[in-house]
Structures are given as structure tokens and as C-alpha cells.
Amino acid sequence: MDDKITHRPGERILLWFLLAFSLFILIQAIMLPNLKDLSSPGAFPIFIISIMIFSVLRILWKNRRHHSAFKINEEFGKAIPLVFPRNVAAYTGILILYIFLLYPLHFWVSSYLFLVGSFLFLKGAKIFRAIFIATGMLVAIYLLFQYLFRVILW
């Protein structure tokens, strides 16, 4: 075993998360109706998820000594700023705000505010350019759905 393996913060946490997620998906695939033979709808997901579960278990087993040297709370402390930096957390907040404002303000107003706010936060445009681009995008969406897809948006 190579003793020069570099340990990245959050690596073990991610592996355990992937294992839990894979087990959840496996259970969901097993619960699909009509799971009788290899041509049934759940056979391929079960096969792929089984490979994923065995792969994660192998990586966890292979690196068990290396991971045991780190305490889990220390790993969380180092992983959070690396995996979830402040700008990502702030933009996640903007997305959640958009979701919550979607119902009371409806699609057009909340989407316009979201687009302008996103351009400004991500420094993709100055205020007037952000307003212009957001307006153009919403006009394009309206025209696309109204005339091409024939969806009534009002």
C-alpha cells in the first residue's frame, strides 16, 4: 500500500454519502414494479448501482488505515470551506430565495429578479446590462413557449 496517499478534506465523508445514496437508489430500483427478469425496468439500475456500491466499498476498504488517522469533526471543519465556499453558499441562498418567491410573485417577476440578481452577484454584468439581458431572456422565453411550443403562459 502506498504511504504517500494524499488525503483531501471531505473524501471519506463523500464516500460514505455515496454509499448511503447508492443503497437508497438500490432500494428504489428493487421496489420498481414488474421486477421479474433481466429485461424488466429495474434490472439495469440495480446492475449499475451494484457496481457503484461495490466500488465505494472497495475504496473505503482499501483506504481504511489512511482514513482512520483523521477525526471526522476535523475533516468536516476542513472540508466545508473547500467543498462549499462562501460564494457557493450565497448563491445557494439566492436560489432558495427564488424558489420561495416563485409562488407569491409568480414566474415573470421572480425570474426577472433572479436573473438580474444572479448577473450582479456573479459579476457577469453591471446593473443596466443585467436589466437588459434579463429582459431579453424573458422575452425569448415568452416567444419560445408562446409561438413555438404553443403554450399559453398567462
C-alpha positions as CSV (number, residue, x, y, z in Angstrom):
1,M,0.0,0.0,0.0
2,D,1.3,3.4,-0.9
3,D,2.0,5.5,2.2
4,K,2.2,8.7,0.2
5,I,-1.5,8.9,-0.5
6,T,-2.7,12.5,-0.1
7,H,-5.9,12.8,1.9
8,R,-8.3,15.5,0.7
9,P,-10.7,17.0,3.2
10,G,-14.2,15.5,2.9
11,E,-13.0,12.5,0.9
12,R,-14.2,10.0,3.5
13,I,-17.5,11.9,4.0
14,L,-18.2,11.9,0.3
15,L,-17.5,8.2,0.1
16,W,-19.9,7.4,2.9
17,F,-22.5,9.8,1.4
18,L,-22.1,8.0,-2.0
19,L,-22.6,4.6,-0.3
20,A,-25.7,5.8,1.5
21,F,-27.1,7.3,-1.7
22,S,-26.3,4.2,-3.7
23,L,-28.1,2.0,-1.1
24,F,-31.1,4.3,-1.3
25,I,-31.2,4.1,-5.1
26,L,-30.8,0.3,-4.9
27,I,-33.8,0.1,-2.7
28,Q,-35.8,2.3,-5.0
29,A,-34.8,0.2,-8.0
30,I,-35.8,-3.0,-6.2
31,M,-39.2,-1.5,-5.4
32,L,-39.9,-0.9,-9.1
33,P,-42.9,-2.9,-10.3
34,N,-42.6,-5.9,-12.5
35,L,-39.0,-6.8,-11.5
36,K,-39.1,-10.4,-12.8
37,D,-36.2,-10.8,-15.2
38,L,-33.2,-9.1,-16.8
39,S,-35.4,-7.2,-19.3
40,S,-37.5,-5.5,-16.6
41,P,-37.3,-1.8,-15.9
42,G,-35.3,-2.1,-12.7
43,A,-32.7,-4.6,-13.8
44,F,-30.3,-2.0,-15.4
45,P,-30.4,0.4,-12.4
46,I,-29.8,-2.5,-10.0
47,F,-26.8,-3.6,-12.0
48,I,-25.3,-0.1,-12.2
49,I,-25.9,0.7,-8.6
50,S,-24.5,-2.6,-7.5
51,I,-21.3,-1.7,-9.4
52,M,-21.3,1.7,-7.6
53,I,-21.8,0.1,-4.2
54,F,-19.0,-2.4,-4.7
55,S,-16.7,0.3,-6.0
56,V,-17.3,2.6,-3.0
57,L,-16.9,-0.3,-0.6
58,R,-13.6,-1.3,-2.2
59,I,-12.3,2.3,-2.0
60,L,-13.3,2.5,1.7
61,W,-11.7,-0.8,2.5
62,K,-8.5,0.0,0.5
63,N,-8.1,3.3,2.4
64,R,-9.3,2.2,5.8
65,R,-5.9,2.7,7.5
66,H,-5.3,6.1,5.8
67,H,-8.7,7.4,6.7
68,S,-8.6,6.2,10.3
69,A,-5.8,8.7,11.1
70,F,-8.2,11.6,10.7
71,K,-11.0,12.5,13.1
72,I,-14.4,13.1,11.5
73,N,-15.0,16.5,13.1
74,E,-11.6,17.8,11.9
75,E,-12.4,16.5,8.4
76,F,-15.7,18.3,8.4
77,G,-14.0,21.5,9.5
78,K,-11.5,21.4,6.7
79,A,-14.0,20.1,4.1
80,I,-16.8,22.7,4.4
81,P,-14.7,25.7,3.2
82,L,-13.2,23.6,0.4
83,V,-16.4,21.9,-0.9
84,F,-18.9,24.6,0.0
85,P,-17.2,28.1,-0.2
86,R,-19.0,31.3,0.8
87,N,-19.9,32.3,-2.8
88,V,-21.5,28.9,-3.4
89,A,-23.4,29.2,-0.1
90,A,-24.5,32.7,-1.0
91,Y,-25.7,31.7,-4.5
92,T,-27.5,28.7,-3.0
93,G,-29.3,31.2,-0.8
94,I,-30.2,33.2,-3.9
95,L,-31.7,30.0,-5.5
96,I,-33.7,29.2,-2.4
97,L,-35.0,32.8,-2.2
98,Y,-36.0,32.4,-5.9
99,I,-37.9,29.2,-5.1
100,F,-39.7,30.8,-2.2
101,L,-40.6,33.9,-4.2
102,L,-41.9,32.0,-7.2
103,Y,-45.3,31.4,-5.8
104,P,-46.1,34.8,-4.3
105,L,-44.5,36.9,-7.1
106,H,-45.2,34.4,-9.9
107,F,-42.8,33.3,-12.7
108,W,-42.1,36.5,-14.5
109,V,-41.3,38.8,-11.6
110,S,-39.4,36.3,-9.6
111,S,-37.5,35.1,-12.6
112,Y,-36.6,38.7,-13.6
113,L,-35.4,39.5,-10.1
114,F,-33.4,36.2,-10.0
115,L,-31.7,36.8,-13.3
116,V,-30.8,40.4,-12.5
117,G,-29.6,39.4,-9.0
118,S,-27.6,36.5,-10.4
119,F,-25.8,38.6,-13.0
120,L,-25.0,41.2,-10.4
121,F,-23.9,38.7,-7.7
122,L,-21.7,36.7,-10.1
123,K,-20.3,39.9,-11.6
124,G,-21.4,38.9,-15.0
125,A,-22.8,42.3,-15.8
126,K,-23.3,45.8,-14.5
127,I,-26.8,46.9,-13.4
128,F,-28.0,48.3,-16.8
129,R,-26.6,45.4,-18.7
130,A,-28.1,42.9,-16.3
131,I,-31.5,44.5,-16.6
132,F,-31.2,44.4,-20.4
133,I,-30.0,40.8,-20.6
134,A,-32.7,39.6,-18.1
135,T,-35.4,41.4,-20.1
136,G,-34.1,39.8,-23.4
137,M,-34.0,36.3,-21.9
138,L,-37.6,36.6,-20.5
139,V,-38.8,37.9,-23.9
140,A,-37.1,35.0,-25.6
141,I,-38.6,32.5,-23.2
142,Y,-42.1,34.1,-23.8
143,L,-41.8,33.9,-27.5
144,L,-40.4,30.4,-27.5
145,F,-43.2,29.0,-25.4
146,Q,-46.0,31.1,-26.8
147,Y,-45.3,30.7,-30.5
148,L,-43.0,27.7,-31.0
149,F,-44.4,25.3,-28.3
150,R,-47.9,26.9,-28.3
151,V,-48.1,27.1,-24.5
152,I,-50.4,29.7,-23.1
153,L,-48.4,31.5,-20.4
154,W,-51.0,33.8,-19.0
